């Protein structure tokens, strides 16, 4: 019975530690978002990070989609059901590749925001 209560106490302490670290990280995130001095860096790095992850994912998805699309282009036999699949696949590839382009634009915008923040901070320090 004592071993069970010790393990429960360990889990309760562990949960309290996790909740404290989450609270500290939320306070830090709130400070970074609301701080005037770091706002450009925070917004720019968030946009950069999200867009970079999204563009990497969409790059792999567009590669897979275009590979499937080339298989349909190279096939000799075409039926009506294949034509419907082919049209849907073209539409999906179009959406995925355009989303990839917009994600790359997000990376560029994030870099520009970080550069503007660095420029303004340097301007204020002079």
N, C-alpha and C positions, 0 to 999 in steps of 0.2 A: 504494500500500500504506500509506503514511503517513497519507493522508487517512482511510482506513478506521479505522486505529488511533486517530486523534484523535477521530473521531466515536464510536467505542466508549468511549473514555475519557470523553467528554462524557456519554454515556448512563449510564456507571457512576457518575460524579459526581452526575448528576441523580437517579439511583435512591437514592444514599446520602443526598442532601439530602431527598428525599421520605421515606425511612425515618426520618431524624432528626426531621422535622417530625411524622410520625405518632407517633413515640415520645414527643415532647414533648406532643402533644395527648392521648395516652393517659395520660401521667403527670398532666396537668392534670385530666383526667376522673376518674382514680382519686383525686386529692386532693379534688376537689369532692364525690365520693360519700362518701369516708371522713372528711372533715372534719366535726367536730361543729358548727362555727359556721355553715357554709353548707349543711348538709344539707337544711333546709326549703326554701331557695331552689332548690337543685339538683333535688330531687324534685318540687317544685311546678312549676318551669319545664319539666321534662321531661314531666310529665303534661299540662301546659297546651299545650306545643308539639305533642306527639303527638296529643292529642285535638282540637286546633284543625285540624291538617292532615287528620285523619280525618273530622272533621265537615264540612269544606269539600268533600272528595271525596264523602262520602255524601250531602250536600245535592244536588250535581249528579246523582248516580246516582238518587236518589229522584225528582228532578224528571223525569228521562228515563223512569223506570219509570211514574210516575203519568201522564205524557203518553201512553205506549203503552196504559196501562190505560183511559184515557178514550176512546181511539180504539176499543177493543173494546166499551166501554159504548155508544158512539154508533153502532156498526155495526148495520144492520138485519138482515142475513142471518147466522144462526148455525148452524153445523154441529157435529157431534160433535168433530171435530178442533179447531175453534176453542174449544169449551168446555174441552177439556183444556189448551190453551194459555192460556186465560183463567184457569183455576184455578191453573196454575203461575205465571202472571204476578202474580196476587193474592198468592200465597204469597211470591214474591220481593220484591214491593213491601212487604209486611208486615215482612219481615226487614230490608230496607234502611232503612225509616223508623224502626223500633225501634232499629236500630244507630245511626242518626243521633241519636236522642234520648239514648242512652247516651253518645255522644261529646260531646254538649253538656253532659251531667252531668259528664263528665271535665274539661271546660274549667272548669266551676264549682268542682269539687273542687280543681283545680290552683290557681285563684285563692285559694281559701280556705286552702290550705296555704302559699302565699306570704304571705298576710296574717298567718297564725299565726306564721310565721318572723320576719316584721318586728316583730310585737308582742313576741315573746320576746326578740329582739335589743335592742329598745328598753327592755324591762323589765330586762335584764341591765346595760345601760349606765347606768341610773339608780341 
